[in-house]
Amino acid sequence: MVTGIPPPLDLNKIKRGMDMASDEKNNYKDLDYDRLYENFEWDIPEFYNFGFDVVDKWGEDRTKLSLVSIHPDGEKSSYHTFYDLKVLTDKFANVLLDMGLKKGDRVLVMLESIPQWYVVMIAMFKLGIIPMPGTVLLTSKDIKYRINRAEACMVITDVCHVSRVERIANECPTLEHKMVVDAPMLEWLDYSEMMKKVPNELDMDRVGKTRTTDPMLLYFTSGTTGQPKMVLHTHSYPLGHYVTAKFAQSLTSKDLHWTISETGWAKAAWGKLFGQMIVGAAIIQWETPGRFDPDGLLKAMERHGVTTFCAPPTVYRMLIQQDLSNYNLKLRHCMSAGEPLNPEVIKVWKETFGLDIYDFFGQTETVCVISNFPFMPIKYGSVGKPTPGHDVRIVDDEGNEMPPGEEGNIAIYLGDHRPPGLMKEYWKDKEAMERAFHHNYYFTGDRAYRDEDGYFWFVGRDDDVIKSSGYRIGPFEVESSLQEHPAVAECAVVGAPDPEGVRGTLVKAYIILAKGYKPSDGLTKDIQNYVKKNTAPYKYPRIIEYVKELPKTISGKIRRKELREKND
């Protein structure tokens, strides 16, 4: 860490097994995973505030770059130092205080990847106000649900999304304030005008301390299996992301990091905010309205000299459709998260750039808890090993640990305390808490198995596992095999009722074809035979349906529940 930046935890406690002095030089590639994992200890302070203890401290160096924001045209960019963010967040904190907002109030933040998102989020962290990030794809119904469920008092958005709030504002009794950040609007507070009227510095006499146990951030889950749940994190949550950034993402203070994620999802906290700023890495983002532009993304990465990159599998699948040899990238480390990444995609990427894509696992409820690390061998298809500070196990429903090779629940053992990145609770949802927390474990709701070497192999969400003829079949393995076939651009696998009633449930694949391929009985047979050869034969899709698109959540995850319901 740089002089003047207090470490988020006692680095001496993780110093055993590695040379901390060479941190910036070797990027941790010579670490020994087992020694690091065994010796790592959390040392969480009683009081902590990400805004003051990270942003403002880094801001003591007025030249330290924090944020690169590419404008919608893809050409122009704006730059913010940590000092810029310190001043802007102090100013907006003054705005909120003058409005009468107080610690514990909830605010819906619905903004694109623009600098104002950082300003309003960090300012609220400083004051103990609880932001509720929401994607700009939320409908009026979604917005109403979130405001009323959380009893939010304020919404902050941009002019493009005002109308969706207006439609339901009268149906939200707790909504007192509406603010727009980019243009004056009748009956809306004007961010720019209010920022002009307040001092640059925050009067600390108006601000109370935040304990690490105090509520900090409220996320809504993506709702793949039902109504979104409210995930409440405390002020210890950023500290959990230290491990995400330092070990899984392999970041240093010299990196320019790009994570592809909308600001409304926890992935933004993982890759665009907490861990990156704690280690002093600069963050790059691009407000890209409209369709995803893989060529534009690759050119922007080349132009700005991005060194580390993280994207969901869908993005990587689109990127490898380009002629990757046309781009001279400065990447040194690449990651994927959101859903498991198919090995075929990793293969194509490595053939071009000489870089593996390191898969890792976590949830809205957690930080990164399982990962492939640059200092250990990769087993393609595996999500890796537990991250330091997390006792992750494969257990049955009663919390009994499963032997290697046997499928079970991915669960985090709590011991005497929860790790700092684990949520405080599903707010206002006792039933969900009882399902998730029991036998001194947090049950993730995901299933996997662990091999003899300690690597985890993702099977799928518990609800997604297919039970056919006495076999349990995880959709991911079948999807990975399908993805390797040249005709398959994207796919999703679910269970469908057997019309003959013999097997109970059949494996069914929904497939989007790659360019140049058309549906035919011959192609179906070829795809089925390919899967038979590359997985256990009983896993092959007995039914294939070709589709133009797959149903997805607004976070981009496939809604397998919706596909299953089509077959009922």
C-alpha positions in Angstrom: 0.0 0.0 0.0 1.1 3.6 -0.6 2.3 5.7 2.3 -0.6 7.6 3.9 -3.2 5.1 2.9 -4.3 3.0 5.9 -4.6 -0.6 5.0 -8.1 -2.0 5.3 -6.8 -4.9 7.4 -3.6 -5.8 9.2 -1.3 -6.8 6.4 1.2 -8.3 8.9 -1.3 -11.0 9.5 -1.2 -12.1 5.9 2.5 -11.5 5.4 3.5 -15.1 6.1 4.1 -17.0 2.9 4.7 -14.0 0.7 7.0 -11.1 0.1 4.8 -8.1 0.6 7.7 -5.8 -0.5 7.4 -7.1 -4.0 3.7 -6.6 -4.2 3.8 -4.0 -7.0 6.6 -5.8 -8.9 5.5 -9.4 -9.2 1.8 -9.0 -8.9 1.6 -11.9 -6.5 2.3 -14.5 -9.1 4.8 -16.3 -7.0 2.5 -16.7 -4.0 1.8 -20.1 -2.5 -2.0 -20.5 -2.3 -2.1 -22.9 0.5 0.2 -20.8 2.8 -1.7 -17.7 2.0 -5.1 -19.3 2.6 -4.0 -20.9 5.9 -2.4 -17.7 7.3 -4.9 -15.1 6.3 -6.8 -13.5 9.1 -9.4 -10.7 9.0 -8.7 -7.7 11.3 -11.9 -5.6 11.1 -11.9 -2.2 13.0 -14.9 -1.0 15.0 -15.3 2.1 12.9 -14.8 2.3 9.1 -16.1 4.5 6.3 -15.1 3.9 2.8 -15.6 7.5 1.8 -13.3 9.0 4.4 -10.9 6.0 4.9 -10.2 5.2 1.3 -11.3 8.0 -1.2 -10.3 10.9 1.0 -7.0 9.3 2.0 -6.0 8.5 -1.5 -7.0 12.1 -2.3 -4.2 13.4 -0.2 -2.2 12.9 -3.4 -4.0 15.4 -5.6 -2.6 13.8 -8.8 -3.7 10.2 -8.2 -6.0 9.1 -11.0 -9.2 7.4 -9.9 -11.7 7.4 -12.7 -11.7 7.5 -16.5 -15.2 8.0 -18.0 -15.6 7.5 -21.8 -18.3 9.6 -23.2 -21.2 8.0 -25.2 -19.5 8.9 -28.5 -16.7 6.6 -27.6 -14.1 9.2 -28.4 -14.0 11.9 -25.7 -13.1 11.0 -22.1 -13.2 12.8 -18.7 -10.8 12.1 -15.9 -11.2 12.4 -12.1 -8.5 12.1 -9.5 -9.3 10.8 -6.0 -9.0 14.4 -4.8 -11.7 15.4 -7.3 -14.0 12.7 -5.9 -13.2 13.8 -2.3 -14.3 17.4 -3.1 -17.4 16.4 -5.1 -18.6 13.8 -2.6 -18.1 16.4 0.3 -20.2 18.8 -1.7 -23.0 16.3 -2.4 -22.9 15.2 1.2 -23.6 18.9 2.1 -26.5 18.9 -0.4 -28.0 15.9 1.3 -27.6 17.3 4.8 -29.2 20.6 3.8 -32.1 18.6 2.4 -32.6 17.0 5.8 -31.5 13.4 4.9 -30.1 11.4 7.8 -28.2 8.3 8.6 -30.3 5.2 7.7 -32.4 6.8 5.1 -32.8 4.8 1.9 -32.3 6.4 -1.6 -32.9 4.7 -5.0 -30.0 5.5 -7.3 -30.7 4.8 -11.0 -27.9 6.2 -13.1 -25.8 5.1 -16.1 -22.1 4.6 -15.9 -21.3 8.3 -15.4 -19.2 10.1 -12.8 -22.2 11.3 -10.9 -22.9 7.8 -9.9 -19.7 7.7 -7.9 -20.3 11.1 -6.4 -23.8 10.3 -5.0 -22.9 6.8 -3.9 -19.7 7.8 -2.0 -21.3 10.9 -0.5 -24.1 8.7 1.0 -21.5 6.3 2.4 -19.9 9.2 4.2 -23.2 10.1 5.9 -24.4 6.6 6.6 -27.3 7.1 4.2 -28.2 3.8 2.4 -28.1 3.9 -1.4 -30.1 1.3 -3.4 -28.4 1.0 -6.8 -30.8 0.1 -9.6 -30.2 -0.5 -13.2 -31.6 2.0 -15.7 -33.5 -0.9 -17.3 -36.0 -0.9 -14.4 -39.6 -0.5 -15.4 -42.0 1.7 -13.5 -43.4 -1.4 -11.8 -39.8 -2.4 -10.7 -39.2 1.1 -9.4 -42.4 1.2 -7.5 -41.6 -2.2 -5.9 -38.2 -1.1 -4.8 -39.2 2.2 -3.4 -42.2 0.8 -1.4 -40.4 -2.3 -0.3 -37.5 -0.4 1.1 -39.5 2.7 2.2 -37.1 4.9 0.3 -37.4 8.6 0.7 -35.6 9.8 -2.4 -34.8 8.8 -6.0 -31.8 10.0 -8.1 -31.8 9.5 -11.8 -31.2 11.2 -15.2 -33.5 12.9 -17.6 -34.0 9.8 -19.8 -35.6 7.9 -16.9 -37.6 10.6 -15.2 -40.9 9.5 -16.9 -40.8 6.0 -15.4 -40.6 7.5 -11.9 -43.3 10.0 -12.6 -45.8 7.3 -13.6 -45.7 5.7 -10.1 -44.5 8.5 -7.8 -48.0 9.1 -6.4 -48.2 5.4 -5.4 -45.0 5.7 -3.3 -46.1 7.3 0.1 -42.5 7.5 1.5 -41.0 9.2 -1.6 -40.3 12.8 -0.6 -37.5 13.9 -3.0 -36.8 13.4 -6.7 -33.5 14.5 -8.1 -32.2 14.6 -11.7 -28.5 14.9 -12.4 -28.1 16.1 -16.0 -30.9 18.6 -16.9 -33.5 20.8 -15.2 -36.9 19.2 -14.8 -40.1 20.7 -13.5 -40.8 19.5 -9.9 -37.4 17.8 -9.8 -34.4 18.8 -7.7 -31.5 19.9 -10.0 -28.2 18.2 -9.0 -26.0 20.8 -10.8 -27.7 23.8 -9.3 -27.7 22.4 -5.8 -24.0 21.5 -6.0 -23.2 25.2 -6.8 -24.8 26.4 -3.5 -22.9 24.3 -1.0 -19.3 24.5 0.4 -16.5 22.4 -1.0 -15.7 20.9 2.4 -17.8 18.8 4.7 -18.2 20.1 8.2 -17.3 16.9 10.2 -19.3 18.2 13.2 -22.4 17.4 11.1 -21.3 13.8 10.4 -21.4 10.9 12.8 -19.0 7.9 12.7 -20.1 4.7 11.0 -19.4 1.4 12.7 -18.5 -1.6 10.4 -21.7 -3.2 11.7 -23.9 -0.2 10.5 -26.1 -0.7 7.4 -24.4 0.7 4.3 -25.8 -0.5 1.1 -29.1 -2.2 -0.1 -29.1 -4.3 -3.2 -32.0 -6.1 -4.8 -31.3 -9.6 -6.2 -31.7 -10.2 -9.9 -34.8 -12.3 -9.3 -34.0 -15.4 -11.4 -36.4 -17.5 -9.3 -39.0 -15.0 -8.0 -39.4 -11.5 -6.7 -36.1 -9.7 -5.9 -34.9 -10.0 -2.3 -33.4 -7.1 -0.4 -29.7 -7.7 0.4 -28.5 -5.5 3.2 -24.7 -4.9 3.5 -22.8 -3.1 6.3 -19.8 -0.8 6.3 -17.6 -3.8 6.5 -18.6 -4.8 3.0 -15.8 -2.9 1.2 -13.2 -4.5 3.3 -14.4 -7.9 2.0 -13.7 -6.7 -1.5 -10.0 -6.2 -0.6 -9.5 -9.9 -1.2 -11.5 -9.7 -4.5 -9.3 -6.9 -5.9 -5.9 -8.0 -4.4 -5.9 -11.7 -5.1 -8.7 -12.6 -7.5 -8.3 -9.5 -9.8 -4.6 -9.2 -9.0 -4.7 -5.4 -8.9 -2.0 -3.0 -8.0 -2.1 0.8 -7.6 -0.6 1.1 -11.1 -3.5 -0.7 -12.9 -6.3 0.6 -15.1 -9.1 -1.7 -14.5 -12.3 -2.3 -16.6 -15.3 -4.3 -15.3 -18.3 -4.6 -17.6 -21.3 -4.1 -15.4 -24.2 -1.9 -15.1 -24.1 0.3 -12.0 -27.3 -1.2 -10.7 -25.9 -4.6 -9.8 -23.5 -5.8 -7.2 -21.0 -6.7 -9.9 -20.3 -2.9 -10.0 -19.3 -3.0 -6.3 -17.0 -5.9 -7.1 -15.3 -4.3 -10.1 -16.0 -0.6 -10.3 -15.8 0.7 -6.8 -14.6 -0.9 -3.5 -11.7 -3.2 -4.0 -10.2 -1.2 -6.9 -10.2 2.1 -4.9 -8.9 0.4 -1.8 -5.7 -0.8 -3.6 -5.5 2.5 -5.5 -6.2 1.2 -9.0 -7.8 3.5 -11.6 -11.2 2.5 -12.9 -12.4 3.0 -16.5 -16.1 3.0 -17.6 -18.1 3.8 -20.7 -21.6 5.0 -20.8 -22.9 3.0 -23.9 -26.5 3.6 -24.6 -28.0 1.2 -27.1 -26.6 -2.1 -28.3 -23.4 -3.5 -27.0 -20.5 -2.7 -29.3 -17.8 -5.4 -29.1 -15.5 -3.6 -31.7 -15.9 -0.3 -29.9 -15.1 -1.9 -26.6 -11.9 -3.6 -27.9 -10.8 -0.3 -29.5 -11.3 1.6 -26.3 -9.3 -0.9 -24.3 -6.5 -0.5 -26.8 -6.6 3.3 -26.9 -6.6 3.7 -23.1 -4.2 1.0 -22.3 -6.4 -1.1 -20.0 -4.4 -3.6 -18.0 -7.0 -5.7 -16.2 -10.4 -6.7 -17.5 -13.5 -8.5 -16.1 -16.7 -9.3 -18.0 -19.6 -11.7 -17.9 -19.5 -14.8 -20.2 -22.0 -13.2 -22.6 -19.5 -10.4 -23.3 -16.6 -12.7 -23.9 -18.7 -14.8 -26.3 -19.5 -11.6 -28.3 -15.8 -10.5 -28.2 -14.5 -13.7 -29.7 -16.8 -13.2 -32.6 -14.5 -10.4 -33.7 -11.1 -10.8 -35.4 -9.1 -10.4 -32.2 -5.8 -10.2 -34.0 -6.8 -6.7 -35.1 -6.4 -5.3 -31.6 -3.2 -4.5 -29.7 -4.2 -4.8 -26.1 -2.0 -4.2 -23.1 -4.0 -6.6 -20.9 -2.1 -8.7 -18.3 -5.0 -10.3 -16.4 -8.5 -11.2 -17.4 -11.5 -12.4 -15.3 -15.1 -13.5 -15.8 -17.9 -13.6 -13.3 -21.7 -13.6 -13.2 -22.1 -17.2 -14.5 -19.5 -19.9 -15.2 -17.5 -19.4 -18.3 -17.3 -22.1 -21.0 -13.8 -23.5 -21.5 -14.1 -23.1 -25.3 -14.3 -19.3 -24.9 -11.1 -19.3 -22.7 -9.3 -21.4 -25.4 -10.0 -18.9 -28.1 -9.0 -15.9 -26.0 -5.8 -17.5 -24.9 -4.9 -18.4 -28.5 -5.0 -14.7 -29.4 -3.7 -12.8 -26.4 -1.8 -15.5 -24.5 -3.9 -14.9 -21.4 -6.2 -17.2 -19.5 -9.6 -16.0 -18.3 -9.8 -16.5 -14.6 -13.3 -17.5 -13.5 -14.5 -16.7 -10.0 -17.7 -17.1 -8.0 -19.7 -14.9 -5.6 -23.2 -13.4 -5.3 -25.0 -10.2 -4.5 -25.0 -11.5 -0.9 -21.2 -11.9 -0.8 -17.9 -10.8 -2.2 -15.7 -13.1 -4.3 -15.6 -16.4 -2.2 -14.2 -18.8 -4.8 -11.7 -17.9 -7.5 -9.0 -19.0 -9.9 -5.8 -17.1 -8.9 -2.8 -16.2 -11.1 -0.6 -17.9 -8.6 -2.1 -21.4 -9.0 -2.7 -23.7 -11.9 -6.1 -23.4 -13.7 -8.4 -26.3 -14.3 -10.6 -25.2 -17.2 -14.2 -25.4 -16.2 -13.5 -25.1 -12.5 -14.4 -21.9 -10.6 -11.3 -22.4 -8.5 -10.6 -22.5 -4.8 -11.9 -20.5 -1.8 -10.5 -17.0 -1.4 -8.5 -16.1 1.6 -10.7 -15.4 4.6 -13.6 -17.6 3.4 -14.2 -21.1 4.7 -16.2 -22.4 1.7 -17.4 -26.0 1.8 -19.6 -28.5 -0.1 -22.3 -29.8 2.3 -25.6 -31.5 2.4 -28.8 -29.8 3.5 -27.9 -30.5 7.2 -24.5 -29.1 7.0 -22.6 -32.3 6.7 -19.5 -31.9 4.6 -19.5 -34.0 1.3 -16.5 -36.1 0.2 -14.6 -35.1 -2.9 -16.5 -35.7 -6.1 -19.9 -35.7 -4.6 -22.3 -32.8 -5.4 -23.8 -30.7 -2.6 -24.5 -27.1 -1.6 -21.9 -24.4 -1.8 -21.9 -23.0 1.8 -19.8 -20.6 3.8 -18.9 -21.8 7.3 -19.5 -19.0 9.7 -17.6 -20.3 12.8 -17.5 -17.6 15.4 -18.2 -14.7 13.0 -19.3 -13.8 9.5 -16.6 -12.7 7.0 -16.9 -8.9 6.4 -18.2 -9.2 2.8 -21.2 -11.4 3.7 -24.5 -9.6 3.9 -26.0 -8.7 7.2 -29.4 -10.1 6.2 -32.2 -10.4 3.6 -34.0 -7.4 5.0 -37.6 -7.9 5.9 -37.6 -11.5 4.8 -37.5 -14.0 7.7 -38.2 -17.0 5.5 -35.3 -16.3 3.2 -33.0 -15.8 6.1 -34.1 -19.2 7.6 -33.4 -20.9 4.2 -30.0 -19.3 3.9 -28.6 -19.4 7.4 -28.7 -22.6 9.4 -26.3 -25.2 10.9 -23.8 -22.3 11.3 -23.5 -22.0 7.5 -24.6 -19.5 4.9 -26.2 -21.6 2.1 -25.7 -19.9 -1.3 -28.4 -21.7 -3.1 -25.8 -22.9 -5.7 -24.6 -26.5 -6.1 -21.1 -27.8 -6.9 -18.6 -30.5 -6.1 -15.1 -30.4 -4.9 -12.3 -32.5 -6.5 -9.4 -34.2 -4.7 -7.2 -31.1 -5.3 -9.7 -28.7 -3.7 -11.0 -27.2 -6.9 -14.8 -26.4 -7.0 -16.8 -27.4 -10.0 -20.1 -25.5 -10.5 -23.2 -27.5 -11.2 -25.9 -24.8 -11.1 -28.6 -23.2 -9.0 -30.3 -25.7 -6.9 -33.6 -24.9 -8.7 -31.9 -25.5 -12.1 -30.5 -29.0 -11.5 -32.2 -31.5 -13.8 -33.3 -34.9 -12.3 -33.7 -37.4 -15.2 -33.9 -41.2 -14.9 -32.4 -41.1 -11.4 -29.5 -38.9 -12.5 -28.8 -35.3 -11.4 -27.6 -33.2 -14.3 -26.2 -29.8 -13.9 -27.1 -27.5 -16.8 -23.7 -25.8 -16.9 -21.8 -28.9 -18.0 -24.2 -29.6 -20.8 -24.2 -25.9 -21.9 -20.4 -25.9 -21.9 -20.3 -28.9 -24.2 -22.9 -27.3 -26.5 -21.0 -24.1 -26.6 -18.0 -25.9 -28.0 -20.0 -26.9 -31.1 -19.3 -24.4 -33.9 -23.1 -24.0 -34.7 -23.9 -22.8 -31.2 -23.7 -19.1 -30.4 -25.6 -19.2 -27.1 -27.7 -21.8 -25.3 -29.6 -22.6 -22.1 -30.4 -26.1 -20.8 -33.4 -27.0 -18.6 -35.5 -30.0 -17.7 -38.7 -30.7 -19.7 -41.4 -33.3 -18.9 -41.0 -36.6 -20.8 -44.1 -37.0 -22.9 -43.8 -40.8 -22.7 -43.4 -40.7 -19.0 -40.4 -43.0 -19.0 -37.6 -40.7 -17.8 -39.8 -38.2 -15.9 -37.7 -35.3 -17.1 -35.7 -34.9 -20.2 -32.7 -32.6 -20.9 -33.8 -29.8 -23.3 -31.6 -27.2 -24.9 -32.6 -23.9 -26.3 -30.0 -22.8 -28.8 -29.2 -19.6 -30.7 -27.4 -20.6 -33.8 -24.1 -18.9 -35.0 -24.0 -17.1 -38.2 -24.2 -19.3 -41.3 -26.2 -22.1 -39.6 -29.9 -23.0 -40.1 -32.0 -25.4 -38.1 -32.3 -28.9 -39.5 -32.8 -32.5 -38.3 -29.3 -33.2 -39.4 -27.8 -30.4 -37.4 -29.8 -31.4 -34.3 -28.5 -34.9 -34.6 -24.9 -33.7 -35.1 -25.2 -31.4 -32.0 -26.6 -34.3 -29.9 -23.9 -36.7 -31.0 -21.2 -34.1 -30.2 -22.5 -33.7 -26.6 -22.7 -37.5 -26.2 -19.0 -37.7 -27.1 -17.9 -35.0 -24.7 -20.1 -35.7 -21.7 -21.6 -38.7 -20.1 -24.1 -39.9 -22.8 -27.1 -39.6 -20.4 -26.6 -35.9 -20.3 -27.1 -35.1 -23.9 -30.2 -32.9 -24.8 -32.9 -35.2 -26.1 -34.9 -32.1 -27.1 -33.4 -29.1 -29.0 -35.4 -26.0 -29.8 -33.8 -23.3 -31.9 -34.6 -19.7 -30.8 -33.7 -16.1 -31.7 -33.2 -15.0 -28.1 -33.1 -16.3 -24.6 -35.1 -14.8 -21.7 -32.8 -12.9 -19.3 -33.0 -10.9 -16.2 -32.2 -7.2 -16.5 -28.7 -8.1 -15.2 -28.2 -10.4 -18.2 -28.6 -13.8 -16.4 -30.6 -16.4 -18.2 -34.0 -17.0 -16.7 -34.1 -20.7 -16.8 -37.2 -20.6 -14.6 -39.1 -19.0 -17.5 -37.9 -21.6 -19.9 -39.0 -24.4 -17.6 -42.4 -22.9 -17.3 -42.8 -22.9 -21.1 -42.6 -26.7 -20.9 -45.1 -27.2 -18.1 
